Amino acid sequence: AYGASARSSTLLNFCGITNKHISVVIDKNPMKNGLMTAGSNIPVVSFEEGLEFIADSDVILLLAWNFQDEIIQELRDSGYKGKFIIPLPNDPYIL
């Protein structure tokens, strides 16, 4: 997943998504790296470390949907070829 905000923690907890479902949440804010998401206890990792985790992933849950264009472009530029699940602000869709 990508985006370790309070908003993303609310969504993860509401949906019952935990560290049993998602291995890491990527976030570029260095102050969040090494922390866990509130309630769901998913480790937050740096962008660079996260690239290693998603290298073989088919899909990423994009929790920072308000920055989706920037994030998708950056991940594509870094070689990620999978899909993105965009859960909000409208009906969820896969890109």
Order of alpha helices (4+ residues) and beta strands (2+ residues): alpha-beta-beta-alpha-beta-alpha-beta-beta
